[in-house]
Each structure stands twice: as structure tokens, then as C-alpha cells.
């Protein structure tokens, strides 16, 4: 199965999520936006939209965001699985009418998440309430009409949602590795320096405590999402033959 991956910045690659997908048999085709202004041409069975430091509605400075929003709607309308992470989740919300705006409190580092209710999602069924996942965001979003909230916490209500049966949005970062997280320190601003003066040390400690469990969750997520990609592609193939 061929997966289109939208990577907005070099510092936020598909990481360990991509490794698990490749183990399942996925072929990942990355649109690294700083290197090209348009996505690579080809047939794709699924779409992953990664994170980035820009605002989801900042089209004037980042014109590719409008094209990514179109891609999200195209894949969704075709019944092809879509997975959005952080900025990618905000773009999914935007694509279907959800408002994206600054959250009252930023989330930087591992924070606990909680399932909203019993869910049929196989990657959430065994989720331990309060298990921390990596966060790095200042913005949040309103749920689009018809979306089902899956994960939440007290700092940022909308942590994960499903729209339809094949489109998923995650505000947190399941794709990270320790190297990716530590590289993000380069994005520190004066505000972060003032309000999170010990962020580097805190992230080092949190990675030791939480990353292995986070990676185990990401493996379940990758397996379940890729199974949807395969099933969706098989359905499309059968419809073409009929």
C-alpha cells in the first residue's frame, strides 16, 4: 500500500510511526514541503499529515496549507484513510469547518490523556487512562460537525477524534523518537525560555519514563490504521471490478 506523508518541516518526520507502517508493508512517499511546493504525483491508498510550527490557517505565509486541506477532503471523500497529527489534526478540523485557535495553555512535553468512553477503535480499547503522550502545541480546535471525540484531558479537550469511519485526528505526537523530541528544543522561543526554563531537563526525564510505553501505543495505532488502509484499498478494487 502506498501512503502519502505530508511533512511540513524537516524537524518533524514520520518517525517511529513510519517504521511500524513499513514493517506492515507500507510504502511511504513523503512530501517534504521545504523541498517542493506541490505533492508528488501518484496513486495513494492513505494520507498522513504531520505536525509543524505554523498555524493551520496561515495560508499567506505557507500557501501549501490550502492544498493540504484539499488533499484531506479528497482522501476523505474517496473513503481512503487519513491520519492527522498535531498541525495535521488542526488541518483536518479546518477542512471540515472546525475553528482553529490558540489554546489557553500550551502543552509542551508528555501529558496524560483519557479515553472519552468505550470505543470500537482497537488502538484505544487498551489505552490506560492517564497514560502520557508527547505534546508540542499552542493551538487547538473545535470538533467538526459529526466528529466523535476519542481522547481528552483537562488542558486541551480535543485530543483525538474520528470523522466518518476512516479519518482520524490526533493533537498529540505518537510519531516521536527521543532524537526528534530533543531536536525540537531548537524551536524554543523567548516565551518558552521565560515560562519553561527547565524544559530540556524535563523532556529528558519524561522520555526515560514514558517513551517506551508511548512507542508501544504507536505500534498498536500503526497496525490498526494500516489495516484500514488495506481494507479500504480492497473495497475500492472490488468496486472497480463490479
C-alpha positions in Angstrom: 0.0 0.0 0.0 1.2 3.5 -0.9 0.9 6.2 1.7 1.4 9.9 1.1 3.0 11.7 4.0 2.9 15.4 4.3 5.9 16.7 6.2 5.8 20.4 6.8 9.3 20.9 8.3 12.4 18.7 8.4 12.4 18.6 12.2 9.1 16.7 12.4 9.4 13.5 10.3 7.1 10.4 10.5 9.5 8.8 13.0 8.6 5.6 14.7 5.1 5.6 13.3 6.6 5.3 9.8 8.8 2.5 10.9 5.8 0.5 12.2 3.9 1.2 9.0 6.8 0.0 6.9 7.0 -3.2 8.9 3.4 -3.8 8.0 4.2 -3.4 4.3 3.5 0.3 3.6 5.4 2.3 1.0 5.8 5.8 2.4 6.0 8.7 -0.1 7.0 11.9 1.7 6.1 15.4 0.5 8.7 17.4 2.3 7.3 20.8 1.8 10.5 22.9 2.2 12.0 21.0 -0.8 9.0 21.1 -3.2 5.8 23.3 -3.4 3.5 20.6 -4.6 2.9 16.9 -3.6 4.4 14.1 -5.6 2.1 12.7 -8.2 0.9 9.1 -7.9 -1.8 6.8 -6.6 -2.0 6.7 -2.8 -4.1 4.5 -0.6 -3.8 6.7 2.5 -2.7 10.1 3.8 -0.7 11.1 6.8 -0.4 14.8 7.7 2.3 15.6 10.2 2.9 18.5 12.6 4.7 21.8 12.2 5.2 25.2 13.9 2.8 27.2 11.7 -0.8 28.0 12.4 -3.3 25.8 10.5 -4.8 28.9 8.8 -1.6 30.7 8.0 -2.0 30.4 4.2 -0.5 33.7 3.4 2.9 32.6 4.8 2.5 28.9 4.0 0.5 28.5 0.7 0.8 24.7 0.8 -1.7 24.6 3.7 -4.6 25.2 1.4 -3.5 22.4 -0.8 -3.1 20.0 2.2 -6.6 20.9 3.3 -7.9 20.0 -0.2 -6.0 16.7 -0.1 -7.6 15.8 3.3 -11.1 16.4 1.8 -10.2 14.4 -1.3 -8.9 11.4 0.5 -11.9 11.5 3.0 -14.5 11.7 0.2 -12.8 8.7 -1.6 -13.0 6.6 1.6 -9.3 6.5 1.9 -7.9 6.6 5.5 -6.5 9.9 6.7 -4.4 10.4 9.9 -3.5 13.9 11.1 -1.0 14.6 13.9 -0.9 18.0 15.8 -1.0 20.5 12.9 -2.4 17.7 10.8 -5.2 17.3 13.2 -5.9 21.0 13.2 -5.9 20.9 9.4 -8.5 18.1 9.4 -10.6 20.2 11.7 -10.2 23.2 9.4 -11.0 21.1 6.3 -14.4 20.2 7.7 -15.5 23.5 9.3 -13.9 23.4 12.7 -12.4 26.5 14.1 -8.6 26.5 14.9 -7.4 28.9 17.6 -4.9 29.4 20.4 -5.4 27.2 23.4 -5.4 28.8 26.8 -2.4 26.8 28.0 0.2 25.3 25.7 1.2 21.7 26.1 4.9 21.1 25.9 6.1 17.6 27.0 4.3 14.4 28.0 0.8 15.0 29.4 -1.8 12.4 30.4 -4.7 11.5 28.1 -8.0 9.9 28.9 -10.4 7.9 26.7 -13.8 9.6 26.5 -15.9 6.5 26.5 -15.8 2.9 25.4 -14.6 2.9 21.8 -14.5 0.4 19.0 -11.1 1.7 17.9 -8.7 -1.2 18.5 -5.8 1.2 19.4 -7.9 2.9 22.1 -9.5 -0.2 23.7 -6.4 -1.0 25.8 -5.4 2.6 26.4 -4.5 3.1 30.0 -6.4 6.2 31.4 -3.8 8.9 32.2 -1.0 7.5 30.0 1.1 10.4 29.0 1.8 11.2 25.3 4.2 13.8 23.8 2.7 17.2 23.1 4.1 20.3 21.5 1.3 22.8 20.6 -0.1 26.2 21.3 -3.3 25.9 19.2 -6.4 23.8 19.5 -9.6 23.4 17.5 -13.4 22.9 17.7 -14.6 19.5 16.6 -16.1 19.4 13.1 -19.8 18.5 12.7 -20.3 14.8 13.1 -16.8 14.1 14.7 -16.5 11.6 17.6 -14.2 12.6 20.4 -11.9 9.8 21.4 -9.3 11.1 23.8 -9.2 14.2 26.1 -7.5 15.9 29.0 -8.1 18.9 31.2 -5.6 21.2 29.4 -6.9 20.7 25.9 -10.3 19.0 25.5 -10.0 17.8 21.9 -7.0 15.4 21.9 -8.2 12.8 19.3 -11.3 12.4 17.1 -12.7 10.3 14.3 -14.7 11.8 11.4 -16.6 9.2 9.5 -15.0 5.8 9.6 -11.5 6.5 8.1 -10.3 9.9 9.2 -8.5 10.4 12.5 -7.0 13.5 14.1 -4.5 13.4 17.0 -3.5 16.5 18.7 -0.5 14.7 20.4 2.6 13.2 18.8 2.7 9.4 18.6 5.5 9.5 15.9 8.3 10.9 18.1 11.5 9.3 19.0 13.9 10.7 21.7 16.0 12.2 19.0 13.1 14.0 17.4 11.9 15.4 20.8 15.3 16.7 21.7 15.7 18.4 18.3 12.6 20.4 18.9 14.4 22.3 21.6 15.8 24.3 18.6 12.2 25.8 18.3 12.4 27.4 21.7 11.2 30.9 21.8 11.8 33.7 24.3 8.4 32.9 25.7 9.3 29.2 26.2 12.6 30.2 27.8 10.7 32.5 30.2 7.9 30.1 31.1 9.6 26.7 30.7 13.2 27.4 31.8 13.9 23.7 32.6 12.1 22.2 29.6 15.2 20.5 28.2 15.8 18.6 31.5 12.1 17.9 31.9 11.9 16.4 28.5 14.9 14.2 29.1 13.3 12.8 32.3 9.9 12.3 30.6 11.4 10.4 27.7 13.0 8.0 30.2 9.7 7.5 32.0 7.2 7.5 29.1 8.7 6.9 25.7 8.7 3.1 25.7 5.0 3.0 26.6 4.3 5.7 24.0 6.0 3.7 21.3 4.0 0.6 22.3 0.9 2.6 21.8 2.1 3.9 18.5 2.7 0.3 17.3 -1.0 -0.5 18.0 -2.1 2.7 16.3 0.0 1.9 13.2 -1.2 -1.7 12.9 -4.9 -0.7 13.2 -4.6 2.3 10.8 -2.7 0.3 8.2 -5.3 -2.5 8.4 -7.9 0.2 7.5 -5.7 1.3 4.6 -5.6 -2.3 3.3 -9.3 -2.9 3.8 -10.2 0.4 2.1 -8.0 -0.4 -0.9 -9.5 -3.8 -1.3 -13.0 -2.3 -1.2 -12.1 0.2 -3.9 -10.7 -2.5 -6.0 -13.8 -4.7 -5.8 -16.0 -1.7 -6.7 -13.9 -1.1 -9.8 -14.3 -4.7 -10.8 -18.0 -4.8 -10.4 
